[in-house]
């Protein structure tokens, strides 16, 4: 795949200009996705309190790998929002930057003089996206929290895990990214479409708890219909049936997900247990007592490589549980162009995971890794009409 920067007309979001006040993960990941698609995103950081992602290991030379990825394609300005006159600077900037993303607790931006109402007065077309743990309303609006907390309160962890050990420590941020980041992108783009119809912007209230609860919608539907709480290893998807992972002879794992009859039958034939084939995972046979134990005993007899030699040519919904290194090196990853080389400021390049979407008439862009703190302050202020004396006062 050609990852050269496409012309401006081929960038889907080239008309959007975003001021990003968020830090760490949910907001920055969302605005990275927008920047990859051509939006002009400016990261706003305090000169004495920069984004903590800049300091997080591991480092690629002097660059944090996290910051280099999450701030990809963005420009960076340094602006102390507590400094007298800073609110007026932001109000001038939103004449040009018509989308604001922030991730403070409710009320913080208002106390700084740059909340939604103040900025909307400066630009009625402004789309203001606030990402918080629990939203702008409700008894938990001011409560601190992280990804694990949101998933816990949304009930996700009550049926994700094992009977004997409870909920696992997940290695990915479901509520932060799946909720906060992608929820923000969806909300912002929906508001952009409505603005095209009305000419007016609006506030988008993104709650990571709300999105985590939405992720739990099917389990909630089950409870609301039956009155029974889903539990560990009781359902179709959480280990209650053969849809699960199984340990191989060399301590690796095989993911078995053949729900439908043809896939389930093909799996049973492949492990030389045709006697286990029944009506598929949706039928009665896979839920018979002791079935999973029998499958586990068979899978434990061979190494992962041996099983993959058997399953690779078969269409039965069985795949290996890969390490991150193996997933990045997988031929399908390469074929989809999911690893890219993003230019660094020193002329070298950094390998990163690419934007996840593919378009027939446009391409994501990869102009640069994260910029240095305040690198573009003068440039951005000049574009917004600040004169040389004003720029000098804020550099």
N, C-alpha and C positions, 0 to 999 in steps of 0.2 A: 504494500500500500504506500502511496506517495503522501508523505507527511509535510511537504512544503506548504507554506502558508498560502491559502487560496486568496483570490482577490476579494475586496471588501464586499462586492455584490454576492459572493458565494458564502458569506458568513451569516447564518440564520439570525443571530441576535446583534448584528452590527449597529443597530439603531438604539440599543439600550446603553445607558450610562449609569453606573452603579457606584454609590459611596458605601463602602463596607466597613462598618465599625466593629465587626465581630472578631473574635479571637478563638484560638484552639481549633475545634473541629466542626461542629454542625454548620455554623455560618460560613466559615472559610471553604468547606467542601462544597456547599451550595454555590457560592460565588465563583469557585474554580470551574464548576460545570458551566456556569453562564459565560465565564471568560473564555473557556475553550471553544465556545460556539460564537465568539466574536464580540461579546459585550465588552465595553470599556469599563473595567472594574478598577477602582482606586481603593486601596487598603489604607484606612486611617488609624494610626497608632499614636499613643502618647509617647513623646520623646523620652520620658523617664520610665514609662511602663509599656514597653513594646509587647507584641504578641508573644506569649510564653512558648509557642511552637518554635520560635527561633532558637530556643535554648535546649530543645529536647533532642537527645541522642536517638539513633546513631548519626554521625556526621559524615558528609562527603567532602573531605577537605575542611573548609571553614563553614560549610553550609549544613544546617540541619536537614536531614532527608524529609522529615515531616513538613517543615516550612517550605522547602523547595517545591514539594508537590502541591500543598494546599494553597500556596500563593502563586502558583503557575499562571503566567499570562497577565498578572496584575501589576499595576503601578503602586507605589507606596509613598504616602506623605506622612509627616510627623506633625501632629497638632494636639496641643494640650487643651482638652475641652474645659478644664477648670480655669484656664487663664482668662482674664477679662478681655472681652472682645471676640473670644473664640466662637460664641454662638452666632455672631454676625458673619463671621467667615463662613460657617457652615450654611447659613441662610443664603449667602451669595453663591456658594457652590451648588446648592440644589436648584438654582436657576438652570444649570447645565446638566447636573447629575440628577436624573429624574426618578431614580430608585435608591432608597436607603435600606440597608440591612443592618440590624443591630441585635445584640445578644445579651444585653444587660438585664438585670432584674427589673420588673415593672416599676416605673416611676423614676429610674435613674436618669434617663435622657430628658425627662421633663424638668428635673431639678437642675440640669445643666443648661436648660433653655433651648434644647434642640429636640424636644418630643414631637410627636406627630402633629398636634394642633399648631405648634409654632412653625414647623416647617411647611405644613400645608398652606398656611397663610402666605408664605413666601412663594409657594408653587402649588397651585391647586391640582396640577397633573401628577403630583408626587405619589409614588407607590412606596409605602413605608412598611417594611416587613420586620416584625419583632419576633425573634426566636427565643422562647423561654422554656423552662422545665415544665411549668404547669399552667401557662397561659396568663392572660392579662386580668382574668377574673377568677373568682372562686377562693375558698379558704386557704388553698396552698399556693396562691399566686406569688407570695414572697418567700417561699420555702426553698432552701438550697437542695440540689440533687444532681445526680449523675446518671449515666445510662442504666446502670444496674438498678438504681432506685426506681426509675420510670418503668422499667420492665417488671419489677417486683409489684409495684402498686397497680399496674395494668393487668395483673393476673397471668402474664406470660410465663413466669417462672413456676407457677403452681402446677403446671402439667408438662413442663419441659425438663426432663431429667429422668432419674431412675428411682424406683421405689426404695432401694436400699441406701441411696446416697443423696437424694434430693436434687435440687436444681444445680446445673453445672456453672462454672465460671466461663462465660462465652468469650472467645477471642476476638470478636468483632462487636462494634457498637451499633446494635440494632435500632435503639430509640434515637441515638444521636444522628446517625447517617440515614438509616432507613426512614426515620421519622423526621427529625429536624431538618436535615439537608434536603432530602427529596421532597418533603412537604413544603419547604420554603420555595424551591424551584417551581413546583406545581402551582403554589399560591401566587407567586410573582407573575408567572406567565399567564395565569387566568386573569389577574388584575390588568395586565398589559392588554389582553384581548378586549376586556370590558372598557378600558380607557379609549381604545380605538373607536368604540361605539358611542361613548358618552363624553369624551374629552376630559374626564375627571379621574384622578387617582383615588386611592383608598388605603386603609391600613389592613395588613394581613397579619393576623394573630396566629402564630405557629407554636403549638404546645407539643413538646416531645412526649409528654404523658398521653395527650389525646391521640397522637399518631401511634404510640405503642398499643393503646386500647384498640385502635382500628386494625392493627396487625392481628389482634386477638379476636377479630369479628366472628370467625367461624366457630371458635370455641364458645364465644358468647352466644351465638345463635343456637348452638347445641344446648347450652344451659337454659336459655330463655324458652326453648321449646319443651325441654324435658324436665327442667327443675333440678337436674343432676350436675354437679360440678365435675368437669373433666379432671382426672387424676393422673399421676405418673404411670406410664405404660398401660393405659386403659383404652387408648384410641387408635385409630387407623394410622396416624402419622407419628405418634410419640412412643412407639415401641410396644404398643398393645398387640400388634400382630407381627408378621414376618418382615414388614417394611421397616428395615433397621440396618445397622452396621454390625459386621461379624468379624471377629478376630481371626487372623490367619496364623499359620504355623510359625511365622517369623515375627509375630507381634505387630503386623500391620493390620489394616482393616479394609473390608469390602463392603460397599454400599449396595444393598439389595432393595430395589424399588419396583419390582414387577407386579403391579397391582392387578392389571387386567388378566383374564384367563390365558390368553396366548403367551403373554410374557411370563406369567407364573409357571405355566406348563413347560415353556422353554427352559426356564431356570432349573426346574426339578429334573428335567432330562439331562441338563448339562452337568449336574452334580451326581448323576446316576441314582436319583431317587424318584423314579416316576410314580412310585406309590404315594408320594406326597402331593401330587398334582390333583387339584379339585376344581372348584369354581372360580379360581382367582382370589385375590385378597378380599374382594367384595363378597365372595361366596363363603359358605360355612367351613370348608375344610381347613383353610389357613389358621383359623382360630381354635383348632382342636388343641386340647391340653398337651403340652410337651413338644409341640411342633417346632418352636424356635430352638429348643434345646437340641433337637435332632439336627436342625440346620447348622447350628453352631458347632456341633461335634464334627460334621462333615467338613465345614470350612476350615476348621482348625487342623485338618490333616495335611494341608498343602500351603506353600508360601504364596505371598501375594503375586509374585511373578508367574508362578505356575497357574494360579487361577486366572490371571489376565490372559495367559496364552490360550486358555479355554474360552473365556468370555469375550475377548476382543472382537472376534468375527461374528458374534451372535448379537441379535437385536432383542435383548431381554431386559433392558434397564438395570444393568449391573455395572458399576464402575469402581475403580480403586479410590480410597481416600488418600489423596495426594498431599505431600508437603507443599508449602508455599513455593519452594525452589522447583519442585516438579511441576506444579501448576503453571509457573511462569515459563518453563522450558517446554511445555506441552505443544505438540504440533498444531493443535487447534488454536491455541493462544497466538502462535505465530501467524497462522493463516488469517486470523481475524485482525491482525495488526494491533494487538492489545499491549504491546510493549513498544515504547517510542523513545527517541533520543531528544531531550529538551535542552536547548542551548543554555549554558550558564554565563554569568557575567564575565568570566575569565576566558571565554572563547572555547572552552571545553563543552562537553555535553553530559547530561545525567540521564540514566535510564529510569523511566517512570512508567507506571500503568497509564494507558491512554484513556481518553474519554470513552464511556461505554456505549454511546449511540452511534449509529451509522446512518447516513443519508444518501439518497441517490443524486441529489443536486448540490450538495455542499459538503464541507469537511470541517472537522475540528481544527483548531490552530494550536501550535506549540511554539510560541515566540521566545519564551524565557522561563527560567525557574524564578522563584521568589526574589523580589528586589530587596536591596539593602534598605534599612530603616531610613525613611525620609528621602530616599533617592530621587523622587520625582516631585518634591514639594514645590520647587520654583516653577517647574514645567506646568503642573496642574493649576496652580494659582494664576499663572500668566494666561492660560487658556480660558480661565473664568473671568478675565478682565482686570485682575489686580495689577497695579503699576509696580515699577521697580522698587519704590520706597516701601510700599505695603508688603511686597514679597520679602524684602530684606528684614522687615520687622517680625516675620513669622518663620524665618529659616533658622 
